[in-house]
Amino acid sequence: MTTKVLKTPTEYEDALREARRLAALDPAPGTSEADDLEVLALLVSDYEARNFPIRVPDPIDAIRFRMEQMGLVQQDLVPYIGSKSKVSEVLSGKRRLTLSMIRALEGGLGIPARVLVQDSRPGEVLPGAIDWRRFPVREMATRGYFGALVSGTVSRDSAEALVRDFLAPLGTRATPLLAKQSQHVRSDRTLERYGLTAWAAQVMRRALRNKPSSEYKAGSIDDAFMRQVAQLSWSKHGPTLAGEFLAQHGISLIIERHLTGTYLDGAALILGSDHPVIGMTLRYDRLDNFWFCLMHELAHIRFHLKRSDEVFFDDLDTKKVDASEKEADEVAREALVPGVAWKRSAASTVRSPDAAVSLARQLHVDPAVVAGRIRYESKDFRILNSLIGRVRPLFPEYEGSAGV
């Protein structure tokens, strides 16, 4: 099999013929045949881009034209698209082409991927100028965002097809992620926008796949609700119990590691009109940070998320904050360690483990919560390390974060 750039019509025809032969074999991902097919598809696409510089047609028109050329009927497209119903939906514009469909059509029918990756459906133009190559597709692939069938060796040339396929299950819910004006970002640093978008989309995809059976009731998050969540920290399994408790009230808690360049602790958003979602990265492996971040995002859902086209991204290291972030901080602190109890306790003046444990018992929260408050108020994050505790071991999926 050739691995050189195609330069002549004969080389192009030979490569196209071999690509069709390999596609007919439907090779398993990771096999030499699958790798050869991927290389040939890139070589063919490159040749067509250089030698056929014509206006790129609509993907559905391109499919119908090729069907007419080859004398095919809808039934003949089933091996490439999946079923009769899917073929009908694709040709009528009701279903978007997936990455696997694009690969099959490119390899089997010779339709260039650059044609098939276009969005042919009216009314769904993504906001702004999307530079698909800026998505961290290699890291996304390594983390399993594209599924087990896509290896970590993807290139930026395939970014648009990969990311469009990745976002497809979200439908119009992806729009606020791609519109910068809908993002409320708390950070002193310049966060990688495309990384934030990819991470949030993965959180949304996981939340949709595991939507709580209980319905969320607007206004259900009040002081008593947040105190109840905070007191779950008393258990050594508190973080996982919190996830279960929130699910019982229609709120998803998704743990997903942050992507490079995002410096993210957590986020809050709403899917549709009745499915609040909290995403957390566990960027810091500390119990006190987990509980504060969770309460902070709950406060955003309670007070600030008014529309489903908004997303709050939080880098909690940031000190310069706007009014909504300041309110979320205050509400989180009050839920974990009420101000009245704090002022009356020795923990407000004595930086000792005994003082922290005593107040924690009184409030029925984990000592890590009070130790975190002492460290914050004293601005000394070197003390009480023995009480802070770890959180990542409670979430086995954290290490993999493979898009389960």
Number of C-alpha atoms within 10 A of each C-alpha: 10 13 10 10 14 20 12 11 11 10 16 19 13 15 22 22 17 20 24 20 14 18 22 14 10 16 15 11 13 11 10 11 17 17 14 17 25 16 18 27 24 17 21 25 22 16 18 17 14 10 12 10 8 9 7 14 14 15 24 20 14 16 21 15 14 15 16 11 9 10 9 13 11 14 12 13 22 15 16 21 21 12 14 15 13 17 21 17 14 17 17 11 16 11 15 22 28 18 22 17 17 23 24 22 23 25 28 22 20 19 23 23 22 19 20 27 21 18 17 17 14 7 6 11 11 14 12 9 8 13 10 18 15 14 22 20 27 17 16 25 21 19 20 20 24 22 15 14 12 18 16 16 11 16 12 16 12 17 19 21 22 25 20 18 19 19 19 16 16 16 10 15 18 19 18 18 23 21 17 16 11 16 19 16 21 21 19 13 13 10 17 16 18 22 21 25 20 23 23 23 21 26 24 26 20 18 21 16 10 13 17 19 11 13 14 20 12 12 9 12 16 14 12 11 13 21 20 16 23 26 18 20 25 18 13 12 12 21 24 16 15 20 18 16 17 21 21 15 18 20 27 27 25 20 20 24 23 22 19 13 15 21 21 27 22 27 29 26 27 22 18 12 12 14 22 25 27 27 28 23 22 23 17 14 15 19 24 24 22 24 26 22 26 25 25 28 28 28 26 24 24 18 16 18 19 13 13 17 21 22 23 20 23 23 20 20 13 11 12 10 15 9 8 14 23 14 17 22 20 15 22 25 18 18 24 27 21 14 13 9 15 18 12 11 16 16 23 18 14 12 17 14 18 13 19 26 21 16 24 22 13 10 20 19 23 28 28 27 29 29 28 25 21 24 16 11 12 13 10 12 13 7 17 19 14 10 20 20 16 16 21 20 10 13 13 9 15 15 12 13 18 19 18 13
